[in-house]
């Protein structure tokens, strides 16, 4: 009888272990062979709706290469011509100078609320300076957020070009960021299109020049002025490759429910919980004010940031509490930007953080990183306080025609801080 009880306990334990989810080993980075088109499981859900003449929403999530009126607009037009019965809606979700780290936080507002059928993700250039492990966390978060919202949504990675990427591509290898993304794409069977490879091949064939200060020969494509942002002919090349990829996938793709892929993440630190939270007046002290609807910056950035709050008096503070691991602010950099003292759980950062840099001849969206790697189970308090001194404006001087005079102008004076939302991995605590 005792033997039977022991056997029953052993059998129960074995069954429990068998049913328990097995944590996969952490992925190891390695360079991946560059291929023009990798269909994997394709775009079956989207193509089925396109061929049936239904409404199809196509989102383009990326940086400045996608924000330009280039391959994004041209791809939408090609889809409209290739599937004339379908009603295609373009979701413009690209912001210049941003990568997948911000993309994971703004995904809900810029993409998912519009209920996309297909999401093109383009961050291989702007993620170029990040480590593979960091890319995996944010890109895994993007993928999992999309399929958590709707497991019938198709995803396609697009890898664009910048000068120096040719060094890897000429060896038939992807640069580091694209290689990291390919490993993730393989895991989830996400199709990818490597338009950067086409640019490198055309240059080797003498049919394209990356940049040129003099007119190029007739029949040769001038890709760009800066080696990154394509001119119209460069965007045409991108679109042709994407169109060919979609035509290839049309032959092999089948509709698929992606929900089963969510059982096991690619990395344990995925940013599926990344979110944005609007500011509340209760968090603010000092001379903070909501920018009015007719303010030029509010009108320009409202679509991305929602209501923008502004303060410029030294000592003005933003304070909030949250339970989680990571916090940042969705804010603006600009020529009149100030600098702030960040304090987390009573410990001030060693240096002030400027909201101004060498590009600040204009205002643009940015991320003010506050805290990362915190204990996700603990409640944390964050304070951001405006400093009395404005940051050094000299880094922008080389962009000005008459820097000595222009830097004295009102445009470059001030300690202004402008914030749209709080970015959290965790939950706000009142």
Secondary structure, DSSP 8 states (H G I E B T S, - for coil): -HHHHHHHHHHHHHHHHHHS------------B--SEE-TTTTHHHHHHHHTT-EEEEEEEESHHHHSSSHHHHHHHHHHHHTTTSEEEEEEEE-TT--HHHHHHHHHHHTGGG--SEEEEE-TTTTTTS-HHHHHHHHHHHHHHHHHH-TT-EEEEE----TTTHHHHTTTB--HHHHHHHHHHHHHT-EEE-HHHHHHHHHHTTSEES--SS---TT-EE-BSSSSSB-HHHHHHHHHHHHHHHHHHHHH-----GGGGGSS-SSTT--TTEEEEE--GGGEESS-EE--TTSHHHHHHHHHH-S-EEE-STT-EEEEEEEEEEEEEEEEE-TTB-EEEEEETTEE-SS-EES--TTTTS-EEEEEEEE-S--TTSEEEEEEEE-SS----GGGGGG-TTHHHHTTSGGG---BEEEEEEEEEEEEE-
